[in-house]
């Protein structure tokens, strides 16, 4: 409970600092939302009236205080362009991005755990060297390029899966699942290649530990000894990478959503940047930042559940 309270307090402080940094950086960007809405030929009085309506003519400290107070109540403000509430737009897109990120991480874990363990156990065999080479090659492939290659193979050539689009789960579960296969693969295979290297390194370290040699000396075979004693000790460093990768997947989904025309947070973010709709940009960025902070806190708490030595400190 003490660890939970400390990590929660750290999360709140980090979120406050992050909100200030996000607001400060976006405030100094060139451009005026009023000019974007009215055009460059608008008169001075019209621009002044619209700036007053948006609240952008007030001091930055007041603007930040109002925005931060709204965030505490779940109010992200009103869009400069569409004049719609920003909160519902973000919540709708967040669900799409979460499905994509979770699916990508599921693919990464299902690929990386067996591949990494086998690469470590067979590190002196040709099969282990081949697994290491494949994972090393996968690290060099960007997610968007993997997505384009998957579309070409499975959608264009084979015609087995759709090349893009998104159908809500409630409307058609089968179409929803088919449309998420390629985006999740493009995210998961690249991240799985990275994770494979860390799993291999962690398991190799465990293989040379005294407790595993003792288990083998007592008559346990390699795989039962590795499963019973090795993998739990290798889980803590792998969990660190998993937390970092989940944060990377959340941010990396921005590009993949554009490749597969998925209406997630990434699509909303890029569209808002192009429209100079800074309030929407601020809302999306702060949601992504808080999501990353929450993932880090949850990962830290899982350390204490997996490693009893941390709970005794």
VMD Tcl script that draws the C-alpha trace (Angstrom):
set ca {
  {0.00 0.00 0.00}
  {2.88 2.40 0.75}
  {4.36 1.73 -2.67}
  {0.96 2.26 -4.30}
  {0.46 5.58 -2.53}
  {3.96 6.78 -3.42}
  {3.56 5.83 -7.07}
  {0.11 7.45 -7.23}
  {1.47 10.68 -5.79}
  {4.33 10.58 -8.29}
  {1.81 10.04 -11.09}
  {-0.23 13.08 -10.07}
  {2.83 15.33 -9.82}
  {4.12 14.11 -13.18}
  {0.71 14.67 -14.79}
  {0.60 18.26 -13.53}
  {4.11 18.97 -14.82}
  {3.28 17.32 -18.15}
  {0.14 19.40 -18.58}
  {2.12 22.59 -18.05}
  {4.83 21.51 -20.51}
  {2.27 20.51 -23.16}
  {0.39 23.79 -22.81}
  {3.59 25.85 -22.85}
  {4.98 24.22 -25.98}
  {1.75 24.49 -27.94}
  {1.24 28.09 -26.85}
  {4.51 29.27 -28.40}
  {3.87 27.64 -31.77}
  {3.35 30.11 -34.62}
  {-0.13 30.58 -36.03}
  {-3.46 31.91 -34.86}
  {-6.60 29.73 -34.66}
  {-8.74 32.79 -35.35}
  {-6.91 33.41 -38.64}
  {-7.33 29.74 -39.57}
  {-11.09 29.95 -39.03}
  {-11.70 33.35 -40.67}
  {-8.94 33.30 -43.28}
  {-6.15 35.73 -44.00}
  {-8.50 38.37 -45.41}
  {-10.45 38.82 -42.16}
  {-10.61 42.25 -40.59}
  {-8.97 43.28 -37.37}
  {-12.26 43.62 -35.49}
  {-13.47 40.22 -36.62}
  {-10.22 38.59 -35.53}
  {-10.33 40.35 -32.16}
  {-13.94 39.24 -31.60}
  {-13.15 35.62 -32.45}
  {-10.03 35.61 -30.26}
  {-12.18 36.89 -27.40}
  {-14.70 34.14 -28.10}
  {-11.95 31.51 -28.05}
  {-10.32 33.06 -24.99}
  {-6.92 33.26 -26.69}
  {-6.63 36.98 -25.98}
  {-6.31 36.38 -22.25}
  {-2.95 35.94 -20.43}
  {-1.39 32.51 -20.83}
  {-1.52 31.87 -17.09}
  {-5.29 32.37 -17.08}
  {-5.70 30.18 -20.16}
  {-3.70 27.39 -18.56}
  {-5.61 27.63 -15.28}
  {-8.96 27.37 -17.07}
  {-7.78 24.47 -19.22}
  {-6.30 22.56 -16.26}
  {-9.42 23.13 -14.17}
  {-11.54 21.79 -17.00}
  {-9.36 18.69 -17.26}
  {-10.01 17.91 -13.61}
  {-13.73 17.76 -14.42}
  {-13.29 15.87 -17.69}
  {-13.90 18.99 -19.79}
  {-11.36 19.34 -22.60}
  {-12.98 22.47 -24.02}
  {-14.66 23.27 -27.33}
  {-13.01 22.74 -30.70}
  {-11.98 25.92 -32.52}
  {-12.93 24.44 -35.90}
  {-15.98 22.21 -35.42}
  {-17.27 23.93 -32.23}
  {-17.99 20.51 -30.74}
  {-16.98 19.33 -27.25}
  {-13.52 17.79 -27.41}
  {-13.98 15.25 -24.61}
  {-16.45 12.96 -26.41}
  {-14.33 13.03 -29.58}
  {-11.24 11.96 -27.65}
  {-13.07 9.24 -25.71}
  {-14.48 7.74 -28.92}
  {-11.07 7.70 -30.59}
  {-9.30 6.46 -27.44}
  {-11.24 3.20 -27.49}
  {-10.10 2.52 -31.05}
  {-6.46 3.24 -30.22}
  {-6.59 1.06 -27.09}
  {-7.88 -1.92 -29.08}
  {-5.08 -1.42 -31.60}
  {-2.38 -1.05 -28.93}
  {-3.57 -4.06 -26.92}
  {-3.80 -6.18 -30.05}
  {-0.31 -5.12 -31.10}
  {1.12 -5.96 -27.69}
  {-0.65 -9.34 -27.69}
  {0.98 -10.17 -31.03}
  {4.36 -8.98 -29.74}
  {4.18 -11.10 -26.58}
  {2.89 -14.22 -28.36}
  {5.75 -13.94 -30.84}
  {8.57 -12.78 -28.58}
  {8.25 -15.02 -25.52}
  {8.64 -18.39 -27.27}
  {11.10 -16.99 -29.82}
  {13.26 -15.36 -27.14}
  {13.27 -18.43 -24.88}
  {14.13 -20.76 -27.76}
  {16.84 -18.41 -29.04}
  {18.43 -18.45 -25.58}
  {18.07 -22.19 -25.00}
  {19.41 -22.95 -28.49}
  {22.04 -20.19 -28.56}
  {24.72 -22.69 -29.64}
  {22.56 -24.24 -32.38}
  {21.79 -23.01 -35.92}
  {18.09 -22.65 -35.03}
  {18.95 -20.23 -32.23}
  {21.20 -18.20 -34.50}
  {18.42 -18.06 -37.10}
  {15.88 -16.78 -34.55}
  {18.34 -14.11 -33.42}
  {18.99 -13.05 -37.00}
  {15.27 -12.80 -37.79}
  {14.60 -10.69 -34.68}
  {17.56 -8.44 -35.49}
  {16.21 -7.90 -39.01}
  {12.74 -7.16 -37.63}
  {14.09 -4.35 -35.44}
  {15.23 -2.49 -38.56}
  {11.73 -2.49 -40.13}
  {9.53 0.55 -39.24}
  {5.93 -0.16 -38.31}
  {4.51 1.81 -41.23}
  {6.70 -0.12 -43.72}
  {5.62 -3.41 -42.15}
  {2.02 -2.27 -42.55}
  {2.49 -1.47 -46.24}
  {4.14 -4.85 -46.86}
  {1.36 -6.69 -45.02}
  {-1.28 -4.84 -47.04}
  {0.46 -5.77 -50.28}
  {0.75 -9.46 -49.35}
  {-2.53 -10.18 -47.57}
  {-4.88 -7.56 -49.01}
  {-3.65 -6.81 -52.54}
  {-2.13 -10.12 -53.60}
  {-4.04 -12.66 -51.52}
  {-7.26 -10.68 -50.98}
  {-7.69 -12.41 -47.63}
  {-7.93 -9.35 -45.37}
  {-9.17 -5.77 -45.79}
  {-6.53 -3.13 -46.51}
  {-7.98 -0.57 -44.11}
  {-11.05 0.88 -42.48}
  {-12.65 0.34 -39.11}
  {-16.01 -1.10 -38.05}
  {-17.04 -0.67 -34.39}
  {-17.14 -3.86 -32.36}
  {-20.81 -3.42 -31.48}
  {-21.87 -3.18 -35.12}
  {-20.07 -6.19 -36.60}
  {-17.61 -8.18 -34.44}
  {-16.37 -10.26 -37.38}
  {-15.59 -7.22 -39.56}
  {-14.02 -5.47 -36.55}
  {-11.68 -8.41 -35.95}
  {-10.72 -8.79 -39.63}
  {-9.94 -5.08 -40.00}
  {-7.66 -5.08 -36.94}
  {-5.57 -8.09 -37.95}
  {-3.14 -6.29 -40.25}
  {-2.72 -3.16 -38.07}
  {-2.07 -5.28 -34.99}
  {0.41 -7.44 -36.91}
  {2.27 -4.39 -38.22}
  {2.63 -3.03 -34.69}
  {3.16 -6.34 -32.93}
  {5.73 -7.97 -35.20}
  {8.08 -4.99 -35.05}
  {7.74 -4.66 -31.29}
  {7.97 -8.43 -30.95}
  {11.34 -8.39 -32.69}
  {12.61 -5.86 -30.14}
  {11.14 -7.82 -27.24}
  {12.68 -11.07 -28.50}
  {16.16 -9.64 -28.04}
  {15.44 -8.69 -24.42}
  {13.81 -12.04 -23.61}
  {16.80 -13.85 -25.09}
  {19.24 -11.74 -23.07}
  {17.27 -12.20 -19.83}
  {16.96 -15.97 -20.25}
  {20.66 -16.30 -21.18}
  {21.56 -14.51 -17.95}
  {19.36 -16.87 -15.96}
  {20.81 -19.96 -17.65}
  {24.21 -19.19 -16.12}
  {22.92 -18.62 -12.58}
  {23.84 -20.97 -9.75}
  {20.25 -21.77 -8.77}
  {19.51 -23.12 -12.25}
  {22.65 -25.24 -12.31}
  {21.68 -26.58 -8.89}
  {18.24 -27.52 -10.18}
  {19.84 -29.34 -13.11}
  {22.27 -31.09 -10.73}
  {19.33 -32.37 -8.68}
  {17.96 -34.15 -11.71}
  {15.58 -31.65 -13.30}
  {15.65 -31.55 -17.07}
  {16.47 -28.34 -18.90}
  {12.97 -27.24 -19.87}
  {11.22 -28.02 -16.55}
  {14.06 -26.29 -14.66}
  {13.87 -23.29 -16.95}
  {10.08 -23.10 -16.63}
  {10.00 -23.53 -12.85}
  {13.04 -21.49 -11.80}
  {14.39 -19.56 -14.77}
  {11.42 -17.76 -16.31}
  {10.12 -16.21 -13.05}
  {13.55 -14.65 -12.46}
  {13.78 -13.45 -16.06}
  {10.31 -11.89 -15.90}
  {11.32 -8.70 -14.04}
  {13.68 -7.24 -16.70}
  {11.29 -8.37 -19.45}
  {8.44 -6.62 -17.67}
  {10.44 -3.39 -17.77}
  {10.70 -3.62 -21.53}
  {7.03 -4.54 -21.84}
  {6.03 -1.36 -20.03}
  {8.25 0.75 -22.25}
  {6.99 -0.99 -25.37}
  {3.35 -0.49 -24.48}
  {4.07 3.22 -24.21}
  {5.83 3.06 -27.58}
  {2.89 1.23 -29.14}
  {0.44 3.87 -27.90}
  {2.48 6.60 -29.56}
  {3.42 4.50 -32.60}
  {-0.23 3.81 -33.31}
  {-0.41 7.37 -34.67}
  {1.42 6.32 -37.85}
  {-0.25 2.93 -38.21}
  {-3.70 4.47 -37.94}
  {-2.91 6.70 -40.91}
  {-1.66 3.76 -42.97}
  {-4.81 1.70 -42.34}
  {-7.29 4.63 -42.21}
  {-8.31 3.86 -38.62}
  {-10.18 6.65 -36.78}
  {-8.11 6.59 -33.60}
  {-6.27 9.19 -31.56}
  {-3.47 9.37 -34.11}
  {-5.84 10.27 -36.91}
  {-7.51 12.90 -34.72}
  {-4.13 14.33 -33.68}
  {-2.79 14.72 -37.22}
  {-6.06 16.17 -38.47}
  {-6.12 18.70 -35.62}
  {-2.50 19.70 -36.27}
  {-3.32 20.33 -39.92}
  {-6.36 22.43 -38.91}
  {-4.45 24.34 -36.20}
  {-7.07 23.18 -33.71}
  {-4.71 23.54 -30.75}
  {-7.21 22.68 -28.03}
  {-7.82 19.28 -29.60}
  {-4.06 18.76 -30.00}
  {-3.53 19.62 -26.32}
  {-6.26 17.21 -25.27}
  {-4.94 14.30 -27.34}
  {-1.34 14.83 -26.26}
  {-2.17 15.06 -22.57}
  {-4.27 11.88 -22.81}
  {-1.34 10.03 -24.40}
  {1.07 11.41 -21.79}
  {-1.16 10.34 -18.89}
  {-1.61 6.91 -20.49}
  {2.17 6.48 -20.63}
  {2.50 7.59 -16.99}
  {-0.19 5.12 -15.90}
  {1.54 2.29 -17.77}
  {4.82 3.12 -16.00}
  {3.14 3.13 -12.58}
  {1.37 -0.17 -13.22}
  {4.65 -1.69 -14.41}
  {6.40 -0.51 -11.25}
  {3.67 -2.04 -9.08}
  {3.93 -5.34 -10.94}
  {7.63 -5.46 -10.02}
  {6.66 -5.73 -6.39}
  {4.20 -8.52 -7.13}
  {6.72 -10.56 -9.12}
  {9.83 -9.97 -6.99}
  {9.40 -10.59 -3.23}
  {12.80 -8.98 -2.57}
  {11.36 -5.58 -3.47}
  {8.50 -6.00 -0.99}
  {10.94 -6.62 1.86}
  {12.70 -3.27 1.38}
}
mol new
graphics top color blue
foreach p $ca { graphics top sphere $p radius 0.5 }
foreach p [lrange $ca 0 end-1] q [lrange $ca 1 end] { graphics top cylinder $p $q radius 0.2 }
display resetview
